[in-house]
């Protein structure tokens, strides 16, 4: 089961501070989570994340069970890019590639339900 789009993560390289300032000014509010490895904004019940990497990032679909969603993705022909991993505080993420070459992220985040739940 898919819960809907949850998170988009932008890789910003060594410009995390500048990116944080840009998005805070553009959005009109600061991040709810601010660490050297990740900056997160709650934007209308969805998350905009910034990471200090050049690679990575992507769009993540919310799922109630990362293990089941991962199994389903692979059974449907997706290719594993990054298997499920706990990124802290009960949050799990994984990244696959669909049969057409698109990156397909999934996230199980019990602390960040969308606004309509």
Secondary structure, 3 states (H helix, E strand, C coil): CEEEEEEEEEECCCCHHHHHHHHHHHHCCCCCEEECCEEEEEECCEEEEEECCCCCCEEEEEECCHHHHHHHHHHCCCEEEEEEEEEECCEEEEEEECCCCCEEEEEEECCCCCCCC
